[in-house]
């Protein structure tokens, strides 16, 4: 009886052990995918299989060299013992042909790239070559889902075929596009919008003068003036014609009559009379800016000419002198203050509200520029960019590459591009030539690509008060 109990106990232990082993084996089969089933990686497939394009396939390229188990069936079958299934034929992943849909280059057949979610021939071979080990990576302009879908040195950024350049924004149907990080371009430091680049540029008959004189060119104007008996005494339209020929069309125009200062034309020849006659001042510059009348009692010049240093050393020296940045005005006693570092006279201020927007009343009663910022939060709000920083009183956008600059969204593939990353800060690319520039103001005449003008502020960045 004792032996019977012992043997019965051992039998139960053996049955339990067998059940545990069977249970573990059963769990492993359920946890790993069989031939032709979905997978995330090779580890999720059964022995003898590997994970390719999300499907478990045989490791051997031969049709019958390796075995697999199906759903609880015999090796080499796809079904159970009772169904007598046949070995499945596992096809390689189907790659897109030309014109078919894709999300990245690896979805397309060899020789095709993924552009705008369609497999197309790229012609340039920028993407990875077919037949290489690992996924084929996308080149510049190819569709992507992640940066890892792109070749080294490229980044996957949102993009749209209907990129709105004027709005500098990406459309709602944007897709990922492999984008280069830097353009390789350097900022020019120049901007469009100048009236002139040199004095000779000011020697052009303004459109307003063409109407006033009845001449469309200097050649035509010379013919009209040839019919005037004496230009020195001519008045009315004849006087206007004679003055215009001398001011805009004379062979020595650029050398004797005009100066180009900070991209603006100034008439600097001597004058002797008030009025639009020979010896007087022209009414407009090339670009249509007004020229003040002749200062016959003082400087004997058109007061729109660039002022020179008066050499003032104290405020009292400014009395009866021209206001440096309002040259149609002359300082009266007690109205102006002297900027001793330059010798220029400015209308003085007594409190911040006397100054234009962007300026405050500072040292020596001069209107001084107000820094654009003192804290980052001011730049974040004004630029609408969480990455904006305040650096030395100016708002900047930090960057590592050109593609980081907010105004370049899509610009390194097929969109708007206007900034480059220089010294880790986004700066304007600037213009490279006059051909890029539009018209000057409302004149209809072309503008020039020059260094940024500093007008109307005088030297040192100060300006005159506008009230007191």
C-alpha positions as CSV (number, residue, x, y, z in Angstrom):
1,X,0.0,0.0,0.0
2,X,2.9,2.3,0.8
3,X,4.6,1.7,-2.5
4,X,1.3,2.2,-4.4
5,X,1.0,5.7,-2.8
6,X,4.6,6.6,-3.7
7,X,4.2,5.5,-7.3
8,X,0.9,7.4,-7.6
9,X,2.6,10.6,-6.4
10,X,5.5,10.2,-8.8
11,X,3.1,9.7,-11.7
12,X,1.3,13.0,-10.8
13,X,4.6,14.9,-10.7
14,X,5.6,13.5,-14.1
15,X,2.2,14.5,-15.6
16,X,2.5,18.0,-14.2
17,X,6.0,18.4,-15.6
18,X,4.9,17.3,-19.0
19,X,2.0,19.7,-18.9
20,X,4.3,22.6,-18.0
21,X,6.7,21.8,-20.8
22,X,3.8,21.5,-23.3
23,X,2.4,24.7,-22.0
24,X,5.6,26.7,-22.5
25,X,6.1,25.2,-26.0
26,X,2.5,26.2,-26.9
27,X,3.0,29.7,-25.6
28,X,6.2,30.2,-27.7
29,X,4.3,29.1,-30.8
30,X,1.5,31.5,-30.1
31,X,3.9,34.4,-29.4
32,X,6.0,34.0,-32.6
33,X,4.7,34.5,-36.2
34,X,4.7,31.7,-38.7
35,X,5.7,31.8,-42.4
36,X,3.8,34.5,-44.2
37,X,2.5,36.2,-41.0
38,X,3.1,39.7,-39.9
39,X,6.2,40.7,-37.9
40,X,8.0,43.7,-36.4
41,X,11.5,42.1,-36.5
42,X,13.1,38.7,-37.0
43,X,12.9,37.9,-33.3
44,X,9.1,37.9,-33.6
45,X,9.2,35.1,-36.3
46,X,9.6,31.4,-35.7
47,X,13.0,29.6,-36.0
48,X,14.3,29.5,-39.5
49,X,12.4,32.6,-40.6
50,X,13.3,36.3,-40.9
51,X,11.3,39.4,-40.9
52,X,11.3,41.2,-44.3
53,X,9.1,44.2,-45.0
54,X,6.8,43.2,-42.1
55,X,6.4,39.6,-43.2
56,X,8.0,36.4,-41.9
57,X,9.9,34.7,-44.8
58,X,12.3,31.8,-45.0
59,X,16.0,32.5,-44.4
60,X,17.0,30.2,-47.2
61,X,16.4,31.4,-50.8
62,X,15.5,27.8,-51.9
63,X,11.9,26.8,-52.1
64,X,12.1,23.8,-49.8
65,X,15.3,24.1,-47.9
66,X,13.8,25.1,-44.5
67,X,10.8,24.1,-42.6
68,X,8.3,26.1,-40.6
69,X,5.3,25.4,-38.6
70,X,1.9,26.8,-39.3
71,X,-0.8,27.3,-36.9
72,X,-0.1,24.1,-34.9
73,X,0.5,21.9,-38.0
74,X,3.4,19.7,-39.1
75,X,6.7,21.2,-40.4
76,X,6.4,22.3,-44.0
77,X,2.6,22.8,-43.9
78,X,0.5,25.9,-43.6
79,X,-2.5,24.3,-41.9
80,X,-3.2,21.7,-39.3
81,X,-2.7,17.9,-39.6
82,X,-6.3,17.5,-40.3
83,X,-6.4,19.8,-43.3
84,X,-3.2,18.6,-44.9
85,X,-2.1,22.1,-45.9
86,X,0.5,22.7,-48.6
87,X,3.7,24.8,-48.0
88,X,2.9,28.5,-48.6
89,X,4.6,30.5,-51.4
90,X,6.0,33.6,-49.8
91,X,6.3,36.5,-52.3
92,X,8.8,39.3,-51.8
93,X,7.3,42.7,-50.9
94,X,5.7,44.4,-53.9
95,X,7.5,47.6,-54.8
96,X,5.8,50.5,-56.5
97,X,6.3,51.0,-60.2
98,X,6.5,54.3,-62.0
99,X,3.4,56.5,-61.1
100,X,2.4,54.3,-58.2
101,X,1.9,55.5,-54.6
102,X,4.8,55.6,-52.0
103,X,5.7,57.1,-48.7
104,X,9.5,56.9,-49.2
105,X,12.1,55.8,-51.8
106,X,12.3,52.3,-50.3
107,X,8.7,51.7,-51.4
108,X,9.7,52.0,-55.1
109,X,11.4,49.7,-57.6
110,X,15.1,50.1,-58.3
111,X,15.8,53.2,-60.4
112,X,12.7,55.1,-59.1
113,X,12.5,57.8,-56.4
114,X,9.5,58.8,-54.3
115,X,8.4,62.3,-55.2
116,X,5.1,63.9,-54.0
117,X,4.1,60.4,-52.9
118,X,4.5,58.9,-56.4
119,X,7.3,56.6,-57.7
120,X,9.1,58.5,-60.4
121,X,12.4,58.5,-62.2
122,X,14.5,61.2,-60.6
123,X,17.1,61.4,-63.4
124,X,19.8,62.7,-61.1
125,X,20.3,59.6,-58.9
126,X,20.4,61.6,-55.7
127,X,18.8,58.8,-53.7
128,X,20.3,55.5,-52.6
129,X,21.2,53.0,-55.3
130,X,19.2,49.9,-55.8
131,X,20.6,46.5,-54.7
132,X,22.4,47.9,-51.6
133,X,22.1,46.4,-48.2
134,X,19.5,48.0,-46.0
135,X,16.7,50.4,-46.9
136,X,17.1,52.7,-49.9
137,X,17.2,56.3,-48.6
138,X,15.7,59.4,-50.3
139,X,17.5,62.2,-51.9
140,X,16.7,66.0,-52.0
141,X,13.0,66.7,-52.7
142,X,11.9,63.0,-52.2
143,X,8.9,62.1,-50.1
144,X,9.6,60.9,-46.5
145,X,8.0,60.1,-43.3
146,X,11.0,60.4,-41.0
147,X,14.4,62.0,-41.2
148,X,15.8,58.4,-41.2
149,X,14.1,57.9,-44.6
150,X,16.5,60.4,-46.1
151,X,20.2,60.3,-47.0
152,X,22.7,61.5,-44.5
153,X,22.9,65.3,-44.3
154,X,19.2,65.7,-45.1
155,X,16.2,66.3,-42.9
156,X,12.6,65.3,-43.4
157,X,10.4,68.5,-43.2
158,X,6.8,69.2,-44.0
159,X,6.2,70.4,-47.6
160,X,3.4,70.8,-50.1
161,X,3.2,70.9,-53.8
162,X,1.0,74.0,-53.5
163,X,3.5,75.9,-51.3
164,X,2.2,79.5,-50.9
165,X,5.2,81.7,-51.4
166,X,3.4,85.0,-50.6
167,X,2.0,83.6,-47.3
168,X,5.3,81.8,-46.5
169,X,3.2,78.9,-45.2
170,X,2.7,75.2,-45.9
171,X,-0.6,74.0,-47.2
172,X,-2.9,71.7,-45.3
173,X,-2.0,68.7,-47.6
174,X,1.6,68.8,-46.7
175,X,3.9,65.7,-46.9
176,X,7.4,65.1,-45.7
177,X,10.2,66.0,-48.1
178,X,13.9,65.3,-47.8
179,X,15.5,68.7,-47.4
180,X,19.2,69.8,-47.4
181,X,20.3,71.6,-44.2
182,X,22.3,74.4,-45.7
183,X,22.2,76.4,-49.0
184,X,25.9,77.2,-49.2
185,X,25.1,80.8,-49.8
186,X,26.6,83.8,-48.0
187,X,24.6,87.0,-47.0
188,X,25.4,90.0,-49.2
189,X,24.8,92.6,-46.5
190,X,22.8,94.6,-49.1
191,X,19.2,95.5,-49.6
192,X,17.0,96.7,-52.4
193,X,15.3,100.1,-52.4
194,X,18.0,102.7,-52.9
195,X,17.4,105.7,-55.3
196,X,21.0,105.7,-56.4
197,X,24.3,103.8,-56.0
198,X,26.4,106.7,-57.3
199,X,26.0,110.4,-58.2
200,X,25.6,109.6,-61.9
201,X,22.5,107.6,-61.2
202,X,20.7,110.8,-60.1
203,X,21.2,112.2,-63.7
204,X,18.0,110.9,-65.1
205,X,14.9,112.9,-66.1
206,X,12.2,112.2,-63.6
207,X,8.8,111.1,-64.8
208,X,7.2,114.3,-63.2
209,X,9.7,116.5,-65.1
210,X,8.9,114.7,-68.4
211,X,5.3,115.9,-67.9
212,X,6.3,119.4,-66.8
213,X,8.8,119.9,-69.7
214,X,6.9,118.1,-72.4
215,X,10.0,115.9,-73.1
216,X,10.3,112.2,-72.7
217,X,14.1,112.1,-72.8
218,X,17.1,114.3,-72.5
219,X,17.6,114.2,-76.3
220,X,14.1,115.5,-76.8
221,X,14.5,118.0,-74.0
222,X,17.7,119.4,-75.7
223,X,15.7,119.9,-78.9
224,X,13.1,122.0,-77.0
225,X,15.7,124.0,-75.2
226,X,17.4,124.7,-78.6
227,X,14.3,126.8,-79.4
228,X,14.7,129.0,-76.3
229,X,16.3,132.4,-77.1
230,X,18.1,132.8,-73.7
231,X,18.0,130.2,-70.9
232,X,19.6,132.7,-68.4
233,X,16.4,134.8,-68.5
234,X,13.8,132.2,-69.5
235,X,10.7,131.8,-67.3
236,X,7.6,129.7,-67.3
237,X,7.8,126.4,-69.2
238,X,10.9,127.6,-71.0
239,X,12.6,128.2,-67.7
240,X,11.6,124.8,-66.5
241,X,13.0,123.2,-69.6
242,X,16.3,125.1,-69.3
243,X,16.7,124.2,-65.7
244,X,15.8,120.5,-66.2
245,X,18.4,120.2,-69.0
246,X,21.1,121.7,-66.8
247,X,20.1,119.7,-63.7
248,X,19.5,116.2,-65.1
249,X,21.0,116.1,-68.6
250,X,24.3,118.1,-68.5
251,X,27.5,116.1,-69.3
252,X,28.9,117.1,-65.9
253,X,25.7,116.3,-64.1
254,X,27.1,113.7,-61.7
255,X,30.3,115.6,-61.0
256,X,28.8,119.0,-60.2
257,X,25.1,118.9,-59.4
258,X,24.2,115.7,-57.5
259,X,25.4,113.6,-54.6
260,X,24.3,110.1,-53.7
261,X,24.3,109.7,-49.9
262,X,23.0,106.6,-48.2
263,X,21.2,105.6,-51.4
264,X,19.4,108.9,-51.8
265,X,19.9,111.8,-54.3
266,X,20.7,115.3,-53.0
267,X,21.2,118.4,-55.2
268,X,24.3,120.1,-54.0
269,X,25.1,122.8,-56.7
270,X,25.0,126.4,-55.7
271,X,21.8,128.3,-56.3
272,X,21.0,132.0,-56.4
273,X,17.2,132.4,-57.0
274,X,14.0,130.9,-55.7
275,X,11.9,129.3,-58.4
276,X,12.2,126.7,-61.2
277,X,14.5,128.7,-63.4
278,X,18.2,128.6,-64.3
279,X,20.1,129.4,-61.1
280,X,17.3,127.9,-58.9
281,X,16.6,124.4,-57.5
282,X,15.0,121.4,-59.2
283,X,11.7,120.4,-57.7
284,X,12.3,116.6,-57.5
285,X,15.0,114.0,-57.5
286,X,15.3,111.1,-59.9
287,X,13.0,109.0,-57.7
288,X,10.4,111.8,-57.1
289,X,11.6,113.1,-53.7
290,X,11.0,116.8,-53.2
291,X,13.9,119.2,-53.3
292,X,13.5,122.3,-51.0
293,X,13.9,125.8,-52.4
294,X,17.1,127.8,-52.5
295,X,18.5,129.3,-49.3
296,X,19.3,132.6,-50.9
297,X,20.0,134.4,-47.6
298,X,22.3,131.8,-46.0
299,X,24.1,128.8,-47.5
300,X,23.2,129.7,-51.2
301,X,22.3,126.0,-51.6
302,X,19.2,124.0,-52.0
303,X,18.6,123.0,-48.4
304,X,18.0,119.4,-49.4
305,X,21.7,119.0,-49.9
306,X,23.5,116.8,-47.4
307,X,24.5,118.9,-44.4
308,X,28.1,119.1,-43.4
309,X,29.3,119.4,-39.8
310,X,28.6,122.9,-38.4
311,X,31.4,122.4,-36.0
312,X,29.1,123.3,-33.1
313,X,30.6,122.9,-29.6
314,X,27.7,124.1,-27.5
315,X,24.0,124.5,-27.9
316,X,24.3,128.3,-28.5
317,X,26.4,127.6,-31.6
318,X,23.3,126.0,-33.3
319,X,21.3,129.3,-33.5
320,X,20.6,130.1,-37.2
321,X,22.1,126.8,-38.3
322,X,20.3,124.2,-40.4
323,X,18.8,121.3,-38.4
324,X,20.8,118.3,-39.5
325,X,18.0,115.8,-40.2
326,X,15.3,118.5,-41.1
327,X,17.2,120.6,-43.5
328,X,14.2,122.7,-44.4
329,X,14.3,124.1,-40.9
330,X,16.8,126.4,-39.2
331,X,17.4,126.4,-35.5
332,X,16.2,129.4,-33.5
333,X,17.7,130.4,-30.2
334,X,17.0,127.7,-27.6
335,X,15.4,125.2,-30.0
336,X,18.4,123.0,-30.8
337,X,21.1,121.0,-29.1
338,X,24.6,120.3,-30.3
339,X,25.8,116.7,-30.6
340,X,29.4,117.5,-29.7
341,X,30.8,114.2,-31.1
342,X,29.7,115.2,-34.7
343,X,29.2,118.9,-34.5
344,X,25.6,118.5,-35.8
345,X,22.6,120.4,-34.5
346,X,19.3,118.7,-33.7
347,X,16.0,119.8,-32.3
348,X,16.2,119.0,-28.6
349,X,13.8,117.0,-26.5
350,X,12.8,117.3,-22.8
351,X,10.9,114.0,-22.3
352,X,10.4,110.7,-24.2
353,X,7.1,111.7,-25.8
354,X,8.9,114.5,-27.7
355,X,10.7,111.8,-29.8
356,X,9.5,109.7,-32.7
357,X,8.3,106.1,-32.1
358,X,11.3,103.9,-31.3
359,X,13.3,106.7,-29.7
360,X,13.5,108.2,-26.2
361,X,14.9,111.4,-24.8
362,X,18.4,110.7,-23.6
363,X,21.7,112.4,-23.0
364,X,22.2,116.0,-24.1
365,X,18.5,116.3,-24.9
366,X,18.9,114.1,-28.0
367,X,16.4,111.5,-29.1
368,X,18.2,108.2,-28.8
369,X,17.1,104.8,-30.3
370,X,15.2,102.5,-27.9
371,X,16.6,98.9,-27.9
372,X,14.2,96.5,-29.7
373,X,14.3,94.3,-26.6
374,X,15.7,93.8,-23.1
375,X,14.2,90.3,-22.5
376,X,13.6,87.2,-24.7
377,X,9.8,87.4,-24.0
378,X,9.6,90.7,-26.0
379,X,11.2,89.0,-29.0
380,X,9.0,85.9,-28.7
381,X,5.9,88.1,-28.8
382,X,7.1,90.5,-31.6
383,X,8.4,87.7,-33.8
384,X,5.8,85.1,-33.0
385,X,8.5,82.5,-32.5
386,X,9.2,80.7,-29.3
387,X,12.9,80.4,-30.2
388,X,13.5,84.1,-30.6
389,X,16.2,85.6,-28.4
390,X,17.2,89.1,-27.3
391,X,20.9,89.8,-28.1
392,X,22.4,93.2,-27.4
393,X,19.1,94.9,-27.7
394,X,18.1,93.2,-31.0
395,X,15.7,90.3,-31.6
396,X,17.3,87.3,-33.3
397,X,16.4,83.7,-34.2
398,X,19.1,81.2,-33.2
399,X,20.0,78.5,-35.8
400,X,22.5,75.7,-36.6
401,X,21.6,75.4,-40.3
402,X,19.9,77.5,-42.9
403,X,16.9,75.2,-42.7
404,X,16.3,76.3,-39.1
405,X,15.4,79.8,-40.1
406,X,11.6,80.3,-40.0
407,X,11.4,82.3,-43.2
408,X,12.9,79.4,-45.2
409,X,10.0,76.9,-44.8
410,X,10.3,74.7,-47.8
411,X,12.9,77.0,-49.3
412,X,15.7,74.5,-49.7
413,X,13.5,72.3,-51.9
414,X,11.0,74.4,-53.8
415,X,9.6,77.2,-51.7
416,X,10.4,80.6,-50.2
417,X,14.1,81.2,-49.3
418,X,15.3,84.5,-47.9
419,X,17.6,83.8,-44.9
420,X,20.9,82.1,-44.1
421,X,22.4,81.0,-40.8
422,X,25.5,83.1,-40.0
423,X,27.3,82.8,-36.7
424,X,24.4,80.8,-35.4
425,X,21.8,83.6,-36.1
426,X,19.3,83.8,-39.0
427,X,20.2,86.8,-41.2
428,X,18.7,88.1,-44.4
429,X,20.3,86.7,-47.6
430,X,20.1,90.1,-49.1
431,X,20.2,91.1,-52.8
432,X,23.0,90.2,-55.0
433,X,22.4,92.6,-57.9
434,X,20.2,95.5,-59.1
435,X,18.3,93.1,-61.3
436,X,16.6,91.7,-58.2
437,X,15.2,95.0,-57.2
438,X,11.8,96.5,-58.0
439,X,10.8,100.2,-58.5
440,X,11.9,103.0,-56.2
441,X,8.8,104.2,-54.3
442,X,6.0,105.3,-56.6
443,X,8.4,106.6,-59.2
444,X,8.2,103.7,-61.6
445,X,12.0,103.8,-61.9
446,X,14.2,100.9,-60.8
447,X,15.8,100.9,-57.4
448,X,19.4,99.8,-56.6
449,X,20.9,97.0,-54.4
450,X,23.1,98.8,-51.9
451,X,24.2,98.7,-48.3
452,X,21.3,99.6,-46.0
453,X,20.7,103.4,-45.7
454,X,21.1,105.1,-42.4
455,X,18.7,108.0,-43.1
456,X,16.9,109.8,-41.5
457,X,19.0,109.3,-38.3
458,X,22.2,111.2,-38.1
459,X,25.5,110.0,-36.9
460,X,25.4,108.2,-33.6
461,X,21.9,107.0,-34.3
462,X,20.1,110.1,-32.9
463,X,17.3,112.1,-34.4
464,X,15.6,115.4,-33.8
465,X,12.6,115.8,-31.5
466,X,9.3,116.1,-33.4
467,X,7.6,118.2,-30.7
468,X,8.2,119.8,-27.4
